Amino acid sequence: MTQGIVRHIGSQAIDAKDKMLILFGDDATEELKKVSIIQDLKTAGQPIELKEGGKISFGRQDYTITHVGHLAINHLNSIGHVTVVFKDAPAEDSLVNAIYVTPFEMPQITEGSTITYH
C-alpha cells in the first residue's frame, strides 16, 4: 500500500463531465498544474503495483481498478503521473497512461486529502 497526499488542485483539474482526474508528482510544469492534481507520493522506495481488481482510495472513497493502461505503472512510479478514469475502458484506444475504475462517481478531493494505492 502506498499513499499520496494532495498538495495542489489545479483550477481546471476537476470537471465532472470529463469523468477523469490527472495526477502528477511535484515536478509537473506550471501548465500541467492547471489541469492536474499534484500529489506527494510516499513510496518508501517500493514501486507501486496496480492491477485489475486492485483498489485506489481517495480519502474514504474506495474504487476498484478495472483496467490498467500499459504505461500507467511506469509513469506513476517515475513521475507520479497517472490518469484515473471513472468510466468503462473502451475496447480499443484506451488511454495508455490511465487506470479505469468503478464506481463511476467522481470523488470529493481537497488539498490535504489522501490517495491510497492498494
VOPAGU-2260 file (C-alpha; in pm, 1 decimal, decimal comma):
REM VOPAGU-2260
SITE   aa  ch    i         X         Y         Z
SITE  MET   A    0       0,0       0,0       0,0
SITE  THR   A    1     128,6     344,3     -93,8
SITE  GLN   A    2     -17,1     680,5      -1,3
SITE  GLY   A    3      -6,7    1014,9    -170,9
SITE  ILE   A    4    -109,2    1347,1     -21,0
SITE  VAL   A    5    -289,1    1600,8    -240,8
SITE  ARG   A    6     -72,9    1915,3    -237,3
SITE  HIS   A    7    -243,8    2120,9    -507,5
SITE  ILE   A    8    -561,2    2108,5    -715,1
SITE  GLY   A    9    -535,7    2297,2   -1042,0
SITE  SER   A   10    -806,4    2545,5   -1134,9
SITE  GLN   A   11    -914,7    2320,2   -1425,4
SITE  ALA   A   12    -835,7    1983,3   -1263,7
SITE  ILE   A   13   -1186,3    1873,2   -1169,3
SITE  ASP   A   14   -1459,1    1864,0   -1430,7
SITE  ALA   A   15   -1736,9    1613,5   -1359,4
SITE  LYS   A   16   -1832,2    1580,4   -1726,8
SITE  ASP   A   17   -1480,5    1459,5   -1818,7
SITE  LYS   A   18   -1501,9    1176,0   -1562,1
SITE  MET   A   19   -1124,9    1175,5   -1510,9
SITE  LEU   A   20    -856,4    1309,2   -1280,0
SITE  ILE   A   21    -500,0    1372,3   -1392,9
SITE  LEU   A   22    -248,3    1312,9   -1114,5
SITE  PHE   A   23     113,7    1428,1   -1120,0
SITE  GLY   A   24     403,4    1445,4    -878,0
SITE  ASP   A   25     563,9    1767,4    -755,9
SITE  ASP   A   26     774,2    1807,5   -1071,7
SITE  ALA   A   27     480,0    1889,5   -1300,6
SITE  THR   A   28     517,0    2203,2   -1511,4
SITE  GLU   A   29     310,2    2511,8   -1434,1
SITE  GLU   A   30      89,2    2439,1   -1736,7
SITE  LEU   A   31      22,7    2082,4   -1618,2
SITE  LYS   A   32     -51,7    2205,0   -1265,6
SITE  LYS   A   33    -351,8    2398,6   -1401,3
SITE  VAL   A   34    -525,8    2078,5   -1514,6
SITE  SER   A   35    -384,0    1833,7   -1261,6
SITE  ILE   A   36    -395,4    1722,7    -903,2
SITE  ILE   A   37     -44,7    1732,7    -758,6
SITE  GLN   A   38      35,1    1451,4    -518,7
SITE  ASP   A   39     327,2    1391,7    -285,9
SITE  LEU   A   40     384,3    1014,9    -302,7
SITE  LYS   A   41     526,0     826,0      -5,1
SITE  THR   A   42     661,1     510,4    -170,1
SITE  ALA   A   43     929,4     420,5      87,0
SITE  GLY   A   44    1142,4     302,9    -203,6
SITE  GLN   A   45     888,6      40,5    -308,0
SITE  PRO   A   46     736,0      56,3    -656,8
SITE  ILE   A   47     360,2      99,3    -676,2
SITE  GLU   A   48     185,6    -201,3    -827,8
SITE  LEU   A   49    -155,3    -157,0    -988,6
SITE  LYS   A   50    -363,8    -438,6   -1133,3
SITE  GLU   A   51    -718,4    -515,6   -1235,5
SITE  GLY   A   52    -919,3    -588,9    -922,7
SITE  GLY   A   53    -685,4    -371,4    -714,5
SITE  LYS   A   54    -803,4     -66,7    -523,8
SITE  ILE   A   55    -740,8     305,5    -516,2
SITE  SER   A   56    -894,8     524,0    -246,9
SITE  PHE   A   57    -948,9     897,0    -233,5
SITE  GLY   A   58    -989,5     958,2     138,6
SITE  ARG   A   59   -1261,8     712,2     240,9
SITE  GLN   A   60   -1396,6     669,5    -112,1
SITE  ASP   A   61   -1285,8     331,8    -249,2
SITE  TYR   A   62   -1261,3     242,2    -617,2
SITE  THR   A   63   -1189,5     -89,0    -790,2
SITE  ILE   A   64    -944,5     -87,0   -1080,4
SITE  THR   A   65   -1099,2    -240,3   -1393,1
SITE  HIS   A   66    -821,2    -168,4   -1644,6
SITE  VAL   A   67    -456,6     -56,1   -1626,6
SITE  GLY   A   68    -302,5     113,6   -1930,0
SITE  HIS   A   69      33,7     -30,6   -2030,8
SITE  LEU   A   70     228,0     287,3   -1934,3
SITE  ALA   A   71      34,1     373,0   -1617,4
SITE  ILE   A   72     252,2     191,0   -1364,6
SITE  ASN   A   73     577,9     312,9   -1519,1
SITE  HIS   A   74     461,3     676,2   -1525,5
SITE  LEU   A   75     321,7     659,3   -1172,6
SITE  ASN   A   76     648,0     524,5   -1033,8
SITE  SER   A   77     876,4     754,6   -1233,4
SITE  ILE   A   78     697,5    1092,4   -1229,4
SITE  GLY   A   79     393,7    1041,3   -1006,0
SITE  HIS   A   80     163,3    1060,1   -1308,9
SITE  VAL   A   81    -147,9     858,9   -1375,9
SITE  THR   A   82    -489,5     948,4   -1511,8
SITE  VAL   A   83    -782,1     799,3   -1320,3
SITE  VAL   A   84   -1086,7     748,7   -1542,9
SITE  PHE   A   85   -1429,2     694,7   -1386,7
SITE  LYS   A   86   -1594,8     500,6   -1669,4
SITE  ASP   A   87   -1555,1     174,5   -1862,1
SITE  ALA   A   88   -1235,8     128,7   -2059,7
SITE  PRO   A   89   -1309,7     124,6   -2432,3
SITE  ALA   A   90   -1238,1    -198,6   -2617,8
SITE  GLU   A   91    -993,5      -5,3   -2836,2
SITE  ASP   A   92    -794,4     312,4   -2782,5
SITE  SER   A   93    -792,6     317,8   -2402,8
SITE  LEU   A   94    -556,4     572,8   -2251,3
SITE  VAL   A   95    -215,0     410,4   -2209,6
SITE  ASN   A   96    -128,5     615,3   -1900,0
SITE  ALA   A   97    -462,9     561,3   -1725,4
SITE  ILE   A   98    -635,2     337,4   -1480,3
SITE  TYR   A   99   -1008,1     288,5   -1523,4
SITE  VAL   A  100   -1211,9     246,5   -1206,6
SITE  THR   A  101   -1558,1     177,5   -1072,8
SITE  PRO   A  102   -1786,5     318,0    -935,3
SITE  PHE   A  103   -1814,1     589,4   -1197,0
SITE  GLU   A  104   -1873,1     872,3    -947,5
SITE  MET   A  105   -1600,8    1132,6    -907,7
SITE  PRO   A  106   -1454,5    1154,4    -556,3
SITE  GLN   A  107   -1456,4    1457,1    -329,8
SITE  ILE   A  108   -1097,1    1582,6    -310,7
SITE  THR   A  109    -940,4    1870,1    -122,4
SITE  GLU   A  110    -582,4    1974,7     -60,8
SITE  GLY   A  111    -450,6    1750,6     215,7
SITE  SER   A  112    -666,7    1454,1     107,2
SITE  THR   A  113    -500,7    1113,9      86,2
SITE  ILE   A  114    -482,2     893,2    -221,2
SITE  THR   A  115    -411,3     530,7    -133,8
SITE  TYR   A  116    -291,2     275,4    -386,8
SITE  HIS   A  117    -375,4     -75,9    -256,2
